[in-house]
Amino acid sequence: MRAITLKGHVERHNISRIGWLRAAVLGANDGIVSTASLIVGVAAAGGSLQAVSVAGTAGLIAGAMSMAAGEFISVSSQADAEKADLTRERAELGSDPAFEESELADIYQGRGLDPDLARQVAKALMAKDALAAHVRDELGILEQTKAQPLQAAISSATSFALGAALPLLAAVASGGMIIIVVVAASLVALVILGILGAKAGGAPTSIAVTRVVFWGAVAMAVTAGAGLLFHAGG
C-alpha cells in the first residue's frame, strides 16, 4: 500500500497493490475453481479416489504453469507497449520540446487550470523532468501500476498452486464423500478469498464474496453435470 505523508498526515492508497493483487486473486480463484471442478467432474463420472487424485494433481501442476506463462506473456506485451511509448515520447521531446510543453499545458488546462497557470505548471515540470511529466500526465503510466511480468507470473503460479491444493487435499481426506466435501471446502475457501481480496483492495466485501462464490458454484455444477452424463453414458 502506498503511503503519502504531509505534515504528519498519512494517506494510504490501495493502487500500489494492483500489480500483484490482481494476479494473486485471479490465480487463487482459478486454482480453487478449476481444480475443484475437475475433481467434482471426475468423481461424478464414477472415478476412483486414485483417479481423482491424479487428475487433481495434474490440474494443479498444469494450471500453475499455464498461469505463469499466460501472465508473463500478457504482462510482457503490456511492458513492451509501455517501453515503445517511452521511446517515442523521448524522441518527441528531443525533436520538438516547445510543442511537447504546449501539449502538456493543454492537458492541465483540460483538467481545470486557467491557460496561464497551465503553461507555468507545464514549464516548471518540463524543467524538472520532462519525460517523467509526459509519462505520467500524457501517457498515464504510473510507477505503482507499471507492468511487471515476472512479479505477475510468480504471483499467479504460486496463488494458483495454493488455491488448487485445497480441493485436492479435501478430496484425499473426504472419506469417500468426494463431491460433497470438495464442493463445501471450495465454497468456504472462495468466501475467504473474496473477503481477503476485498479487504486488500479496499472494495465492498459482500460484492466480492457473492461474485467469486456464484461463479465458482456455477463452474462446479456444470462440470458435475458433464461428469454425470459421462457416467450415465458409460
C-alpha positions in Angstrom: 0.0 0.0 0.0 1.4 3.4 -1.0 1.6 5.9 1.8 1.7 9.7 1.3 2.9 11.8 4.3 2.4 15.5 4.5 2.9 17.5 7.8 2.1 14.5 9.9 -0.9 13.5 7.8 -0.7 10.0 6.3 -2.8 8.7 3.4 -2.6 5.1 2.3 -3.7 4.1 -1.1 -4.5 0.6 -2.4 -3.4 1.3 -6.0 0.1 0.3 -5.3 -1.1 -3.3 -4.7 -2.8 -3.6 -8.1 0.0 -5.4 -9.9 0.4 -8.3 -7.6 -3.1 -8.3 -6.1 -4.9 -8.8 -9.5 -2.6 -11.7 -10.3 -2.8 -13.3 -6.9 -6.6 -13.1 -6.6 -7.0 -14.4 -10.1 -4.6 -17.2 -9.6 -6.1 -18.4 -6.3 -9.6 -18.2 -7.6 -8.7 -20.1 -10.7 -6.8 -22.7 -8.7 -9.8 -23.4 -6.4 -12.5 -23.3 -9.1 -10.7 -25.2 -11.9 -9.3 -27.9 -9.7 -12.4 -28.4 -7.6 -14.5 -28.5 -10.9 -12.1 -31.1 -12.3 -12.2 -33.2 -9.2 -16.0 -33.0 -9.0 -16.4 -33.8 -12.7 -14.1 -36.9 -12.4 -15.9 -38.1 -9.2 -19.3 -37.6 -10.8 -18.2 -39.7 -13.7 -17.5 -42.5 -11.3 -13.8 -42.0 -11.0 -12.0 -43.6 -8.0 -10.1 -41.7 -5.4 -6.9 -42.5 -7.1 -8.2 -41.2 -10.4 -9.5 -38.1 -8.7 -6.1 -37.5 -7.0 -4.2 -38.0 -10.3 -6.5 -35.6 -12.1 -6.3 -33.0 -9.4 -2.5 -33.2 -9.1 -2.2 -32.9 -12.9 -4.6 -30.0 -12.9 -2.6 -28.2 -10.2 0.7 -28.5 -12.0 -0.6 -27.8 -15.5 -2.7 -24.9 -14.2 0.2 -23.3 -12.3 2.5 -23.4 -15.3 -0.2 -22.2 -17.6 -1.0 -19.2 -15.3 2.7 -18.3 -15.0 3.2 -18.5 -18.8 0.0 -16.6 -19.6 0.6 -13.8 -17.1 4.2 -13.4 -18.1 3.3 -13.2 -21.8 0.4 -10.9 -21.4 2.1 -8.5 -19.0 5.3 -8.6 -21.1 3.2 -7.4 -24.0 2.0 -4.5 -21.8 5.6 -3.8 -20.8 6.7 -3.8 -24.4 3.9 -1.3 -25.3 5.0 1.0 -22.4 8.6 0.9 -23.5 7.7 1.7 -27.1 5.6 4.7 -25.8 8.6 5.9 -23.7 10.9 5.6 -26.6 8.6 7.6 -28.9 8.0 10.2 -26.2 11.7 10.7 -25.5 12.3 11.2 -29.3 9.5 13.7 -29.5 10.8 15.7 -26.5 14.2 15.8 -28.2 12.9 16.9 -31.6 10.2 19.5 -30.6 10.2 20.4 -26.9 8.1 23.5 -27.4 5.3 21.5 -28.9 5.5 19.0 -26.0 5.3 21.8 -23.5 2.2 23.1 -25.2 0.8 19.6 -25.2 1.3 19.3 -21.5 -0.2 22.7 -20.9 -3.3 21.7 -22.9 -3.6 18.6 -20.7 -3.6 20.7 -17.5 -5.9 23.3 -19.0 -8.3 20.4 -19.8 -8.2 19.4 -16.1 -9.3 22.8 -14.9 -6.3 25.2 -14.8 -6.5 28.5 -16.5 -4.2 28.9 -19.6 -1.5 31.0 -17.9 -1.3 28.7 -14.8 -1.4 25.6 -17.0 1.6 27.0 -19.1 3.5 27.8 -15.9 3.0 24.3 -14.4 4.0 22.7 -17.7 7.1 24.8 -18.0 8.1 24.0 -14.4 7.6 20.3 -14.7 9.3 20.2 -18.1 12.3 21.9 -16.5 12.5 19.4 -13.7 11.9 16.2 -15.6 10.2 16.5 -18.9 9.9 12.8 -19.7 8.5 11.9 -16.2 5.9 14.6 -16.6 4.7 13.3 -20.0 4.9 9.7 -19.0 2.6 10.4 -16.0 0.2 13.0 -17.4 0.1 12.3 -21.2 0.7 8.5 -21.3 -0.9 7.7 -17.9 1.9 5.3 -16.9 2.3 5.3 -13.1 5.1 3.7 -11.1 2.5 1.9 -9.0 0.7 0.3 -12.0 3.7 -0.2 -14.3 3.8 -3.7 -15.9 6.0 -6.2 -14.1 5.9 -9.5 -15.9 8.0 -11.6 -13.6 6.1 -10.5 -10.5 2.8 -11.2 -12.1 3.9 -14.7 -13.3 5.2 -15.7 -9.8 2.1 -14.3 -8.0 -0.2 -16.2 -10.4 1.6 -19.5 -10.3 2.0 -19.5 -6.5 -1.5 -18.4 -5.8 -2.9 -20.9 -8.3 -1.0 -23.8 -6.7 -2.1 -22.8 -3.2 -5.7 -22.5 -4.3 -5.7 -25.8 -6.2 -4.1 -27.6 -3.2 -7.2 -27.0 -1.1 -9.8 -29.0 -3.1 -7.2 -31.7 -3.8 -6.5 -32.1 -0.1 -10.2 -32.1 0.7 -10.7 -34.9 -1.9 -8.0 -37.0 -0.3 -9.4 -36.5 3.2 -13.1 -36.9 2.1 -13.5 -40.4 3.3 -15.4 -41.3 0.1 -17.7 -38.3 0.1 -15.6 -36.6 -2.5 -18.2 -34.3 -4.2 -19.8 -33.1 -1.0 -16.6 -32.4 0.8 -14.8 -30.8 -2.1 -17.7 -28.5 -3.0 -18.2 -27.4 0.6 -14.5 -26.8 1.2 -14.1 -24.9 -2.1 -17.1 -22.7 -1.4 -15.8 -21.8 2.1 -12.4 -21.1 0.5 -14.0 -18.8 -2.1 -15.8 -16.9 0.6 -12.5 -16.4 2.5 -10.7 -15.4 -0.8 -13.5 -12.9 -1.6 -13.1 -11.3 1.8 -9.3 -11.1 1.7 -9.3 -9.8 -1.8 -11.9 -7.1 -0.9 -10.0 -6.1 2.2 -6.7 -5.9 0.4 -8.2 -3.8 -2.4 -10.5 -1.7 -0.3 -13.6 -2.9 -2.1 -17.1 -3.8 -0.6 -16.8 -7.3 0.9 -20.3 -8.5 0.1 -20.0 -7.9 -3.7 -16.6 -9.6 -3.9 -17.8 -12.7 -2.0 -21.0 -13.0 -4.0 -19.1 -12.7 -7.2 -16.5 -15.4 -6.5 -18.9 -17.8 -4.8 -21.6 -17.6 -7.5 -19.2 -18.3 -10.5 -17.4 -21.0 -8.5 -20.6 -22.7 -7.8 -21.7 -22.5 -11.4 -18.4 -23.9 -12.7 -18.6 -26.9 -10.3 -22.3 -27.5 -11.1 -21.6 -27.6 -14.8 -18.6 -29.9 -14.6 -20.5 -32.2 -12.2 -23.3 -32.4 -14.8 -20.9 -33.2 -17.5 -19.4 -35.9 -15.3 -22.8 -37.4 -14.6 -23.6 -37.5 -18.3 -20.4 -39.5 -19.0 -21.1 -41.8 -16.1 -24.6 -42.4 -17.3 -23.4 -43.0 -20.8 -20.8 -45.5 -19.6 
